[in-house]
Amino acid sequence: MVGISIICITLYAIKLFMIMKTLKTSFNTQKYCYYRDMAASINFDSFSDEECCNFIRDYFQAGGKGSVIEEIKKAFKEYPERASHSVSAYMIGLLAYQTYEAHIDVQLAGVNISEFSHIWFLICLYHDYGYFYEKSPSLIKTKMYNEIFSNVNNIDSKHWGKRYDSDLIEAYFQYRNKQEHGTIAGALLRKRLNKNLNDAISQNQNCDSNDFIWRNLHWSENHREWYDFAASLIIKHNIWFANSEVDNSDQDDDCKRENKRSIVNYESDPQLKRLIIDNNGRMTFNENPLLFILCMIDTIEPEKIGQKISLQTSCGVTNPMILDIVSLQFIDNKLIIDIEERCSYHKKLHEEIFINAKRMETWMQVKVSKMKQANILRTAIQW
């Protein structure tokens, strides 16, 4: 009887590993458009960088926000992988919402947001938009710098939370030599969305400027709070904390060196010193559910990691191939990522996802583990 029980448990464990859907299957069965009249769609069988770029463009245009992404073709032409990464992260976030809807809705209700998919598309499809400027620092002239911090300083303070404020954001931006894509993207998004709303109001003088319908879209002064919220999350997602207890952890040597370097640099600035935490000061899910999910997804998103490996090894792996080999599922307070090992690339992808996830332990309240069952490689993130 004991032997039979062990066999049953083993078979059940193997079954659990095999029932998860691949990302391609999960994405294909997911409703992903907020706007009813939106014609744009994604072919997950091809999932090219160009298709993803067009999808982002069409999504913003469907919402009457085309001016917000005016240089999208140029930005993603130079860094095309950022488009597929952003779309994949957006889709994974929709999957996360199915599990954490109650927690996220409570957070959004506090800032008068009723539709997750609307705020999520603004945040996620724009979160890397500043990468183009980060890699081209000559584009950030004095005027643009002043505009960035005019928008950062005007974000309602309630959106910063206990860890952040505009003084810290500016100190961090200076520390990064004005090359920090999160700050740039958040500030640009806020500035352009507000201008877009102002333009709509100016073209509808006979309407109630506080709330009106134009071109089958809803426009409201209340949306300015949404823009502040979205901008603040984009800005916060790329600010890196240093942990004073990392040297005594099981982190890899590169992580420990980077962490030590950050501590030395942060200690010399009274604002940046606030970014030095201990294990008790790490971000929790309950503190800010949507920021927690954004940071986690951005860290482990397989397209970004997979394309980086492909470029380094010249193995010719394509975007849809990555969607075909990775399965991902949110269960209770856990994210599980499975990869079916068929070649050395799959093993390398698993290893890199695990390393990225493991480093989250230094600044997020998570526990990361890995295991192998038959030919399935698993990374589990629990909080």
C-alpha positions, 0 to 999 in steps of 0.5 A: 500500500505504501508503494502504491501511495508513493506511485500515486503521489509521484504521478500526481506531481508529474500531472501538475507539471504537465497541465499548465498552458503555454504562454501562446495558448494562454494569450490566445484565450485571453480577452486583451482589448479594452476598447470595443471598437479596436481593430488591432489584434496580435497573431501569437503564432508569429508575434513579431516585434513589428506586429507588437509595435503596431499593436501598441500604436493601434491600442493608443490610437483606439483610445484617442491617444495616438499623440502619446506615442508619436515617436513609436516607430523610431523608438522600437525600430532601434530597440524592437525587442522592447515592443514584444517584451511590453506586449508579453508583459501586458498579457501576463498582467491580464493573467495575474488580474484573474487571480488577484482581482480583489486585491487590485480592485481595492487599490484602484478604487482608492484612486477612482479607477474602475477598469483594470485593463484600461490603466494596465494598458497605459502602464505596461505598454508604455513602461519601457517607452523611455528606453529610447531616450535612456540609450540616447542621452543627447535627446534629453536637452535642458528643456526636456529635463525641466519638463520631466521634473515639472511633471514628476513634481506635479504628481499628487503626493498620495500616489508615491506611497511611503517609499518615494517622493519627487526629491528621491526621484530627482536624486535617482535620476541625477545618479543615473546621469539622466538616463533612467527610462522609468522616470522618462516614460512616466513623465512623458506619459503624464505630460502627453495624456494631459495635453491630449485631454486638454486638446479634446476639451478645447475641441468640445467647447459646447460640452461639459469639460468635466465629463463628455463623450467625443468620438465614441470615447469618454473624456473626463477631468477625473482621468487626470488622477489616472494619469498621475497613478499610471505615471507614478507606477512607471517611474517607481518600477525601475528604481533599484533598492540595495539590501544591507543583508545581501552578503549573508544571503545565498545570492550569486556573486554578481548580485552581491557585487552590484548590491555592494556597489549600490550601497557605496554610491547611495550612502553619499547622498541623503536622498539615495540613502533611503534606497538602502533597506534590510530584509524587513524593508523589502516591498510586499504584495499588500503594500502596493499590489499593482507595483509588485506585479509590474516589477515581478513581471518585468523581471521574469518576462520570458520574451525579454530574457529569451531574446537576450540569450538568442542574441548572445548565442546566435541560436536563432530562437524566435518570439513565438518559439519562446511563447511555445516553450514557456508555461506560466500560472498564478496560483494563490500567492505564487507564480509558477514558470515551467519550461519543457527542456528539449535543448540547451537553449531551454535550459539556459532560458530556465537558468536566466529566468531563475537568476532574475527571479532570485535577485528579487529576493533582495528587494521584494518579499518573495522566496524563489525556488527551482526544481525539475520533474522529468523534462520540466524545469520549474521556477517558483516565486512565492510571497 
